[in-house]
Amino acid sequence: MAGILKPPGAFQVTPHKVSVCILLQIYAPPGQVAVPFPFSSADHHNRFGLFLLALTKSFDDIFEPKLDDLIHQLRGIGGLVNYFLIDSLTNRLSSLLSPDDLFNFFNDTRGVLGGPDVILEADQVVLDPNSNLGMFVRRCVLAFNLLTFEGVCHLLNSIGAYYKEALSSCSPNEAPQLDDSSNDLETLSEYENMDLENFVFEKVTEEMEARQRAGGRVSFHLHAPKALVGLVEDIEVPADPKLKYGDKLREGCQYAHPPSNTLRDLDPNGGLFLRTHWQVQGFLQEQADALEKQGGSFSLNDFELMLRQLQSLAPELHRVHFLRYLNSLYHDDYFAALENLHCYFDYSAGIEGFDFVPPASVSDTLGRFEIALLCLGMMHFHFGHPKQALEVLTEAVNVSRQQSNETCLAYTLAAICNLLSETGISCTTGILGSSYSPLTRIGISLSVQQQLFVLLRGSLKRADNLKLKRLVASNHLVMAKFDLTHVQRPLVSFGPKASMKLKTSPVNVCKELRLSSQLISEFAAETSSMTTDGAFSTAWLKNLEKPMDLQVLSHESGGSCPSAFQFCAEPSPVPASVLQLVGSSYLLRATAWETYGSTSLARFNAVVHATCFPDVSSTSDTALAYLKLIQHLAVSRGYKEAFSALKIAAEKFLSVSKSRILLLKLQLLHERALHRGHLKLAQQVCDELGVLASSVTGVDMELKTEASLRNARTLLAANQFSEAAAVAHSLFCMCYKFNMQVENATVLLLLAEIHKKSGNAVLGLPYALASLSFCQSFNLDLLKASATLTLAELWLALGSNHAKRALSLIYGAFPMILGQGGLELRARAYIVEAKCYLSDPSFSVYESPDVVLDPLRQASDELQLLEYHELAAEAFYLMAIVFDKLGRLEDREEAAASFKNHILALENPQDEEDPLIDMF
């Protein structure tokens, strides 16, 4: 018959639990001393106990495993022990042919438990009643004792179907092991086809009469009192012990029998048994973590089908709505996400499914409206609606304060901080209230950045007081990101003013990153048993299915190791969420060192993230680490190797949010098109970059800035100086409006480049000096070296009498350029150095020709890797001039020929035949 489906809140005796009890009887046989048969050692016996513990706690699926799955896991043990275990299990299952057999079986199962009244002999193996396995046995026995006689018959028939299904699915070679008692299964059909009401009446009458004749107590079945039942969680007991038998049956089967067509659609074989509430919740939590990690690459339809199946079987499990919301959210389905979010809070009032919120009290009838607002705000943030998100989160703050929900308030403030730091919001007037800072109450207006700083400090302090370790670590990361790109100024403009440096503080950034990483040593305070025990058990059972080179069970296998199991690739004891935060700190370290100009340290931290945290980090973060390494590869080794690595990354990360891989591909294509002089392709790439960015103001600011910068550079390469200057000026205004000061340094440097190339060196000097000022304030060392190089070129363009000043600037920037710069920056520095020497009237090329030729040769070699025809042509042109002065005609002709080839390649690009472009 079809399996009895029970809601996950009820602990029900199922055929799988009966199988585990049979294995527990083998593990701890009553009355046996020392290591029981067939185990060869105490270590062998203990590892089998770990296997049984994993069976009771794993949550790899919402349904309990079938018998053939359990047999397959037992075969993973290896050696001869698995044959004994399988034979004992199948023989014991096949011997359960009547209700009396089940009664006797559970009476025997109770014997594996120890207790204060049990007299133990030396080395006797018993289960502690308060241990995990002991509690499992007690719950099974108690749940069986609470069954009515019809429930026992249903269980007996389910065990028969459970056994028959395994018998029908096994191979011909394995069938004899299970077929010895298959003929006895015909007896089960008698119970399946009988009239249960008449049978119950007759059976109870006969037994009562027999008991009365024997003078014994009429105790057909042990019914535990309600107080005792309350000691074991997840067991539903009728409130009225005088409830009629028929009412009991109808109540117990309320969710037990879905419509037959539903069962047929879900599982044509029948026999579905949901796991316990604890295991189903653990499975849903595991799926939520996988959704967060994999994002859009997670299968939408398959997961949605499973959630609908679970919702139809357990409609009271409202967390399914929240999982459906997450599934729609990460697949960018706005309307489905909004509908499922509303369904979740309509049904559960936000009480179920949030570990950071304490359970509602009995008098709390308002639900968790503040949590609904928090989720709605985060959903708006995910879909690129910053204004709506900020309004909703502000309302969540007010409701959290009214409800005195300090934990939700801490998370809401952290979400607002993340929103303000990630999106461009130029003004919060009318959105953020005045209660965030006491400074606003005395008439001092705060900018968005100052409000963000105040919110960050308040959120960090609140999370620390509430002992929310993960939130504290996350806030430290946001604070480090804030310190990376903002100069901290005093919030008040009156009173005594102490001397201060208007610069960012790399020391504060490193301090915040270190404080965030300390979470890994404090994770135990927030670790739940569902996360640790369930994750370990699930991983161990999955590892049993992996092929192993050696059978390492006992001396029968011929090996020297007596271990019963080889649990390979055991999971880390640190929770995945903690490791994800630690991995994010390394990713932020890489970004910080990129900003400060240390490419070697940035590459090191990106490698650490890509190699040590790929299993716990989100797909987007892992892809970002790979892309940082590919960017470094393009800058230091050229485009050929970078495109090869990018192709591998594109295959590995097929669906990354906002397609970071597509963005990097367009960036590399644009750089290469400019270097090769293919301006038409460069403009097409700029148009594609502009399309990728959202049209909503304040969203995708980094992408919009990148598109405008590359558009201006394309116009500059086409010698459209006025148009390029207009685009750069508009971009500067946008960055200033949204306080993107680091990007402003790059835009100012671009304006200096535009004036330098247009022949207005005097107009370019203020922009170069302003860019240098920004670089010094924000510690942008590598960009500062590039700005210094541009400044030297501008001085050199003013006349030969400024050559020594320009050369002095270059020598000051050389340590940074040669140590951390890429191919293009180093080649530019070499060429400018040679031009400074050639422009200096006091320099004689005849006396020291290598001072000029060596940097030019080095520049030409590095520019060959980049295929930068314009700069390479300039290098060969200067080399030809030097060779002409030295009278080396053959070298001059060779340099002139190389110069001509680069000019021709620049004027006639052939990118349509480029195999690197065809790769994508």
N, C-alpha and C positions, 0 to 999 in steps of 0.2 A: 504494500500500500504506500501511498505517498507519505513522505515524512511530515511530522507534526511541526509546523512553524510556530515558534514562540517569539514574542518580542524580546529584544536584546536586554531589557531590564530584568527579565526573569531567568534565574538559573535553573535550567531544565536538564534532567538526566537524558542523555542521548546515546546512541550506539557508540559514538566516538569516545564519550566519557566512560562508558562501560569498558571499552578496549583499553583505555588508559588505566582504569582500575585493575584490569587483569594484569597489565604489565607491572603495576605497583605491587600486586601480590607476588609476582616473580622477584621484584626488587627487594621487598621486605616480607618474606614468607613467615607467617606466624609460627613462633616456637622454634625457629631454626637459629642455631648459634654460629658465630663467626661469619665468614664470607659465604653467602648462599650459592648453591649451584645455579647456573653454570659459570659463574664468574671466577676467574683465575687469581685475582688479587683484589685488595681493597681499592687500589686506584682504578682498576677495571670496573668495579662495582660503583664507585663514586661517579665515574663519568657516565655510566648508564643513568644514574640519578639526575645528572645534569640534563641528559636527553629528555627524561620525563618532565623535568621542570620546564624545559623549553616547549614541550608539547602543551603545557597548561597555560603558558603566558604569551605565546607567539600570536601576532595579528597580521599574518601575511594575506588574509582574505577575510571576507565577512561570513563565509560559510565554513563549517567544520570540515576537515578533510575526510575523504571516504576511506574505506578499508584498504583499497589497493594503494592509495597514497601513503597510508601508514606503513603498509608492508614494504613499499619502495624505500621509505626512510629507514626502516629496520635493516633492509639489505645494505644500506650505506655503512652499517657498522662494520661489516666484513668478518671474515673468519667463519667458524662453525657455530658461533653463538647466534647469529641471525637465524639459522635454520631452527634452532631450539626455540627462540622467541616467537618466530612465525608459527611454528607448529603448535606451541602452547596457546598462542592467541587464538588461532583459528579453531582449534579443538574445543577451547573453553567457550567460544562464541557459539559454536554449533551444538554444544550441550545444553544451551539455555533454551529449552523447549516448552516450558510451562511457567506460569506465575510462581509456582513453588520454587522452581530453579532460580528465579531472580531473587526471591526472598532469601534463599540459602546463600546465594552469591554475595549479596550485600551484607548478610550477617558475617560471612567469612571476611569480607573486605574490612569490616569494622575491626577485625583482629589485627590488622597491620598497624594500628595506632597504639602508641604507648599512653601513659597517664599515671597519675599518683596512685591509682588502685592496682596498677599492673606490676606484678613482681617480675623483675628482669633478672636474667642470668648474665653471667659475664660474656661480653662480646655478642650479646643478642642484638639483632637488627630490628629496630622498630622505628616508626615515624613519630616525630614530635607532633602532637595535635595542633600546636600553634605555628608550625612551620608552613611554608607554602604548599608543599605536597600534603601535609597533614590537614590543612584547611581545605584543600581540594577534596580530599576523601570525605571529610566531615560534611561538606556542602553536598556532595553526591549522595551520601547516605541520607542526609536530612531531606533533600529534594525527593528522593525515592520514597521515603516514609510518608511524605505529604501527598503522594499520588493516590488517587482513587483506584479501585480495581480496574475500571475501564482504562485509566491512564496506564496501568501496568500492562494491560493487554496491548494497548497501542505501542508501548515501548517494546514489548516482545515482538510484535509484528515488524516494527521498524528495524530491530536487530536482525530479523530474518531477511528483510529486503536489503539491508546493509551488507549482509554476508553473501546473499545471492548475487548482488551486483559485482562484488569482487570476484566471485567464482566465474561469472560470465565474461569478465574482462581480462582474466589471466590467460597466459599463453598455454598451449597444449602441454608443454614440458612442466609447467607449474601446476596444472590442474590436479594431478594426483595428490598433491599436498593438501589441497582444500576440499577434495571430493570424498573423503572417507566417510563423512557423516552427512552428505548432502541429501541422502534419502530421508533422513530424520526431519528435514525441513518441511516435509509434507504435513507434519503434525501442526505446524504453525498456521496452515491454512484453515484448520478447524477453528482457531481463535479468530481468524480474520473474517470468516463467513458466519460465525454464530450470532444468534440473537443476544446481544450483550445484556439487555435488561433482564430477560428471563434467566440468563446464565448467572448474572450477579445475584439475583434473588435466590436461585437454587443453591449456588455455591455458598453464600453466606449462611443460609438456613442449615445446610448439611454440616458446615463447620461449627456453627453454634451448638447444634444438637450433639455433635461428637464431643465438644468441649464440656458440655454439661454432663454428659454420661461419664466422662473421665474425671469430672470434679475439678477441672482446671479453669483458669480465667479465660473469659471470652476476649481475646486480643488478636483479632484477625490481622491487624496491621498497627504499627506504632505511629500514633499521631502526636507530634511534639507540641507542647504549649506555645502560645504566641510569643511569650517572653524569650523562650529558647531560640525560636526561629529568628528573632531580631538580632541575635548574636552573629548571625551569618548574613552578609550583605547580599543583595540582589535576589532574594527569594520572596516572592509575593505570597501573602497569606490572607485568606478571606477575613474581613473584619469581624463577621458574625460566625462563631463556631457552630451555631445551630442552623446554618444555611442548608437548605435542602440539597439533596444529591444532584438533582437535575440542574438546579441553579449553579451549583459548583461546576458541573460539567460545562454548562453554557458559558460561564465566566472564564473558565480555564481555556476554552477553545475560541475566545473572541477573536484573537489574531492567529489562531492555530491553523485555520483552514481557509486560505484565500480561495477565490473562485477557481474552478478547475482549469478554465482557459488561461488564467494568469499563470498557474503553475506550469501549464504546457508551454506557454511562451517563454517562461524563465528557465525551466529545466525539464526537458522531456523525460529524463530518467527518474524524476521525483527524488524523495529522500533529502530534502533541503533542511538543514538545521543551522540557524544563525549561531554565531559564537556568543559568548557572554557580553554583557554591556561593556565591561572593561576592555575586552579585546576589540569590539567593534569601534569603540571610541579611539582606541590606539591605532586601528587601521585608518580611520578617517583622519587622524592627526598626521599619520605617515603620508597619506595622499595629499594633504594640504601642504606639507613640507616639499613633496615632490613637485606640486604645482608651482610653488614659489621658486624652486630651483630651476625647473625646466621651462617655465613660462609657456610661451606659445607652442613649443615643440611637444607639449603634453597632449596626448590624444584627446580631442574634444568629444567626439561622438562615443567612443568606447567608455570613457569615464562617465559621460552623461547617462549612458544606458545602464551602467552599474548603479549609479545613484538613484535612478528611477526605480530600478529593481529593489534596492534597499528601502526606498521610500514606500513602495507598495507593500513590502513585507513588514515594515516597522514604521507606520505612519507617525507614531509618537516620537520618533527620533528626529527632532527638528534640526539637528546639526547638518543633516543632509541638504537642507535648503542653503545653508551657509557654504557648503562645499560646491553646490551648483552655482552659487554667486561667484565664488573664487574661480571656478572653471570658465564662466562667461567673462569675468574680469580680465583674466590673463589671455583670453582669446579675443579681446577687444570688441565684445558684443555688449554695447551699452545698455540697450533695452532689456535684454535677458538678465544682465547683471542687476539692473535696478529692480526688476520684477522679483527675482529670487531674494534680493536683500530685503525687500518689503515683506515677502512671504516669511522669511526667517524671523523677523522681529514681530510680525503679526501673530505667529504661532508660539514663539518662545519668549517674547518680550526681552530678548537679549540676555537671558539668564544662562542658557546652555551653550557651551562651546568656547568660552573665554576664560582662560586659565588665570589671567591677571586680575579678574574681578571676583571678589568674594561672593559666595552664594547668597541669594536674596533671603531675607528673613521672612517669617510667616506673615508679618504685618506689612511687608512691602508689596503693595498691589499696583505700584506705578510702573513696574518693569524696569528696564534699563534703557530709557529713552536717550540718555547721554551716549551710550555705546552705539546706538543706531545712528546718532548724529556723527559720531567719530568715524564710523564705517562709511557713511554717505560722503563725508568730507574727503576721506582718503580715496573714494571712488572718483569723485570729481577731479582730484589731483592727478590720479592715474590717467584719466581721459583728457587731461589738458584744459581744465576749467579752473584756473587759479582763483578768480574772484569768487565764484560760487563756493569753491572749497574753503576759502578763508571765511566767508560768511557763515557757512555751516559749522566749521570748527569753532568759531567765536561763540555761536549759540551753544555748542557742546560744552564749552568752558563755563558758561553761565549755568547751564543745567547741572553740570557736575558739582558746582559750588552749592547750588540749592539743595542737591541730594546728598551733599557731604561725601561724595565719592572721590576721595583723594587720589586713588590709583588711576581711575579713568582721567582725572584732571591732569595728572602727570603725563600720561600718554598723549592726551590731546595737545598739551603745550609742546611736547616733543614733535608732534605732527605739524603744528604751526611753524615751529622752528625749521623743520625740514622743508616745508613749503616755501618759506621766505628765502631760504638759502638756495633752493633749486630753481626757482622761477623768478622772472623779472617783474617785480611789483614796485612801481615808483612812488605810490602813495597809498596809505591805508586809512586815510581819513574817512570816518563813517563806517569802517569795518571793524578795526581793532578798537576796543573800548579804552577808556582812560584809566581803568583799574589795573593795568598791567604794571605800571611803574608809579612810584610816589612823585617822581619828577614832574609828570604831567599835571599833577594836582596843584602845583605851584606856578603854573603858567609857562612851563618850559616845553617847547615842542621838540619832539624827537624825530629824527629821520628814520626811514625804514631800517637802515643798518643799525642804528642805535637801539631801536625797538627790538630788533633781532638779538642784539647782544644782551639786553636786559632779560628777554624771554629765555635765552639759552642759559644764563646764570640761574634764573629762577627755576627752570625745568630741571637742571642738573641738581640743584640743592633739594628740590622736592623729591626727585627719584632716589637720591642718596638717603634722605630721611626715611623713606618708605622701604628701603632695602631692596629696591628693584635693580638687581645687578646688571641685567641685560640692558635695561633702559639707561642706566648710568654709563655703561660702555658705549652705547649708541650716541648718547649726548656728548661724550668726550670726542667721538669722531666728528660730529657736527661742529663742535667748538674748534677742533683742529682745522677743519675746513674753513671756518670763519676767520681764524687767526692767519690762515695762509693767504687770504686775499683782501683783508681789511686792516687798515691802520687804526689802532685804538686811540681815540681822542677822548678827552674828558667830557662827561655828559653835561656838566655845568659850565657856564661861561663867565662866572663871577667868583670873587674870593681870591685868595692867594694862589698864584699860578707857579707851580714848580716847573723847573726846566725839564723838557721831555723831547725825545726824538720821535719825529713823525715817520716811523718806519714799522714795518711788520716785524714780528718776533719769531724767527725760526726756533728759538729755544722753547717758546710756548707751544708751538706746533708739535715739536718732539715730545714735550711733556704730556700733552693731551693724548698723543698716540700711545705713549708708554702706559698711561693710566688706563686707557681702553684695553690694552693687551693684558693687563693684570686680571681681567675677568676670568681668564683660563684657570687661575688658581683659586677662584672663589665661586666656581659654578655650582658646587654642591648645595649651596643654600637654596637654589631654585630648581633643583633637579627633581622631577617626579618619578615615581616607580614605574608609571606607565611608559615613560620615555626610555628609562634605562633597562629595566627588566624585559619589557616587550621588545625593544630594539635588539638586545642581545639574543633573546630567544629566537626571534625571527631570523636574524642573521645566521645563527648556528644551524637552524634547520635548513636554510638555503645552502649553507656550506656543505652539508651532508650530501647534497645532490651533485656536488662538483666531483669530477673524476680525480682520483688520487693514484699516485704511482705505486704506493706500497699499501699492503693490507697490514694495519698496525694494531690488530686487536689482541691476539693472544699467541701463545706458543704454537697453536695449530697452523698459523700462517707461515711459520718458519722464520719470522723476523725476530730481532732482538728486543724490540720495544713491546712491552705488555699493555700499552694503553688501549683502551677500548675505542677511542675516537681520535681523530686528528682534525681539530677545529681550525681550519686554515683561514687566514685573513679575518681574524677576530675584529669586531668593530671597536672603535675608540671608546674609552669610558667617558670621554668628554662629550656632552650633547652637541648635536650638529648645529644648533642655533648659536652656541658659544663659539664653535670653530668657524662658523660663517662670519661672525663679528671680528674674530681675530684675523681671518683672511681679508676682510674689508679694510682692516687697519694697514695691512701690507700693501693693498692696492692704493690706499690713500698716501702711504709713504712714497710709492712710486710716482704718484701725481705731484707730491710735494717736491721731490728731488728733480722732477722734470721742470717744475716752476723755478726752482732755485738754480737750475742749470747743471746739475750733476747727472749726466746721462748714465754713467757707470752704476751709480747707486740706484737710479731709477730702473735700470735694466735688471739689477740684482733683485730688487723687491718684486718686480713683475715676474721674474723666474720663480721666486719663492711661492708666490700666489698660484702660479700656473701648475707647479709641481706638487705642492703640499696641500692645496685646498680645492682641487677640482671636484671632489666627491661631495663636498658640503656647500660650496658656493653656488649661487645662482648661475644659470647659463649665461646671463648677460654680463655678470662680473668676470666669469672665466673668459668669455670672449674678449672683454676689454683688456685683460692681462695679455692675451695672445696678440691683440692689435697693437698694444704698446711695444711689444717686442718686434712686430713687423715694421712699425714706424721707425724704430731704431735701426732695423736691418736696411731699410730704404735709405736712410740718411748716411749710414756708415759704409754700406757695401754696394749700393746701387739698386736699380729697379728690378733687375732680372731675378735676383734672389728674393726680393720682397714680393714680387708677383707670384713666384712659385710657392712661397710660404702662405700667401694670402689665399691661393687656390685650395690649399690643404685646410686652412681655417674655414673657408666657405663651405666645404664639404662637412666639416665637423659641427659647425653651428649653422644649421639650415634656417632656423627661424629665430632670430634675435630681435627683441623689441627695438623699433625705430631703425633696425638694420644697420648696426654699427659697421658691419663688414662692408655693406654697400657704400657707406659714407667714406670709409678708408679707401676703398677701391677708387671712388671718384676723386678723392684727394690725390692719390698717387697718379692717376691718369692725368689730372690737371697739371701737376708738377712736371710730369714727363712731357706733356704736350707743349708747355711753355718752354722747357729746355730745348726741345726739338724744333720749336718755331711753328708748331701747328696750332695757330690761333683759332681756327674754326672749331677744332675739336675741343680746345680749352673753353670756348664760349658755350658749347653744348653741355659740357660738364658743369659749368656754372649754372646753367638753366636747370639742370637736373638737381643740383644741390638746393636751389631755391624752392623747387617743388617739394622736396622732402620735409621742409620746415612747415610747422603748423601756421595757419593764418591768424591764430589767436594771439593777441598782444601779450607779451611776457612769457610765452611758451616757446621752447626750443631756441632760447637766446643764443646758445653756443653755436647751433647750426645756422641760425640767421647771420650771426657775426662771421662765421666761416664763409658762407656764400657771398656776402658783401665784400669781404677781404679779397677773395679770389676773383670776383668780378672786377674790382679795382686793379688788381695785378694784371688781369687779362687786357684791360683797356690801356694800362701802362705799357705792356709789351707791344701793343698795336700803335704806340706813340699818340694816343688820344689823351693828352695830358689834362686838359680841362675837364673832360668827362670823368677821368680817373680821380681827379682831385675832388670833384663834386660828390662822387660816391663815397670817398674816404671821409669827407667832411660830414656827410649825413650819418655815416657809421659812427664817427666820433661823438656826434650829438646823441645818438641812441645809447651808446655805451655810457656816456656821462649821465644820462637820464636814469639809467638803471644801475648806476654805481659799479660798472664793470671796469675798474681801474686798471687791472692787469691787461685787459684787451685794449685799453686806451693807449698803453705804452706801445703796443704793436701798430696801432693805427697811426700814431704820431710818427713812428719810424717810417711807415709807408708814405706818409705825406712828405717827409724829408727825401725819400727816394724819388718821388714824383718830381719834386723841384730840382733835384740833382740831375735827373735825366733830361729834364726840359731845358737845362742850361741856366737856371736861376738858383745858383748855389747860395747866394745871400739870403734868399727867402727860405731855403731849406735849413739853414743853421738853427733858427729858433725851434723848429720842430724836432731836430735831432737833439738839441739840448733839453727840450721838454721831455722827450722820450728817455733821455739819460736820467733826468730827475725822477721820473716814475720808476725806472728800473732800480734806482738806489733806494727809493722808499719801500719798494716791495721785494727787495733782495733778488731781483731777476738777473742773476750774474751772467748767464749766457746771452740773454737778450741785451744786457748792458754791453757785452763785448761786441755784439753785432752793431749796436747803436754807435759805439766808439769807432768801429770800422767805417760806418757811413759818415760820421763826423770827420774822420781823416780824409775821406774822399771829397767831402765838401770843401775842406780847407785846401786840399790839393787843387781843386777846380778853380780856386780864387787866384792861383798864380804860383810860379815856381818858388817865390820867396817864402811860401808857407810849407815847403816840402819837409823841412826838418820838424816843424810842429806836427805835421801829419805822421811822419815816421815815429816820432815820440809817442803819439797816441796808439799807433799800431803795436809798438813794442810793449806798451802797458797792457794791451789786450791779448797779446800772443799766448801767455800761459793758459788763459781760459780757453782760447780758440783751439789751440793745439791739443789741450788736454781733454776737452769735452765737446768741441765742435764737430760738425759733420763734414762730409766731403765738400759741399758747396761753400760753407763758411771758411774752411781752411784754404780752399783754392782762391777765394776772393781776397783773403788776407795776403796770400803769396803774391798775387798780381798787384795789389795796391802797394805792397812793400817794394816790388821791383819798379813800379811807376814813380814812387817817391825817390828812389836812388837815381833813376834816369832823369828826373826833373830837377834834382839838386845840382846847381852849377859847380859846387865844390867836389862833386863825385866824378872820378875818372873811370870809365868803363874799361879802359885799356889796362889799368893797374889791377883791378879786382873784378874781372868779368864773371867769376863764379858767384859773386854776391848777388848778381842779378839773374844769371842763368839757372842756378840751382832751384830757387823758388819757382821760376817759371816752368821748369821741367816737372817739378813736383805738382804744380797746379794743373798742367796739361794731363798728367797721368790720372789724377783724381777726377778731372772733368770728363775723361773718356768713359769712366764707369757710370757717370750720371747722364752722359750724352747731352751735355750742356754746350750746344754749338756756339752760342754767342760768346760766352766767357772763354771757351777753348780757342776760338778764333782770335780773341784779344790776346791771349797768352802767346800763341804762335806768331802773331803780328809783332809783339814786343821782342820775341826771340829773333825774328828775322831782322829787326832793326839792330839789335846787339851784334848779331853775326855779320851784318853789313859793315858796322863800324870796326869790327875786328878783322875784316877782310877774309872771313871764312865763307867763301862763296857757295861751296857745296852745301854747307849747313844752312846757309841763308835760303838757297833754293828749296831745300827740303822743308824748312819751316814755312816758306811761302806757299808751297804746294799743300801742306796741311791746313794752312789758313784758308786757301781757296776751297778745299774740300768741305770745310766746316761752313763756309759762307754759302756754298751751293746747297748743302744739306739744310741750312737754315731757310733758304729761299724756296726750296722744293721739298717739303716734308712728304714722306710716303707712309704715313701712319695707317692708311687703309690696308697695307700689306703687313702690318706689324703682328707677329704671332702672339705677343704678350697681350694685345687687346683681344685677339680672337679667343684667348683662354677663358674669357668671361662672356 
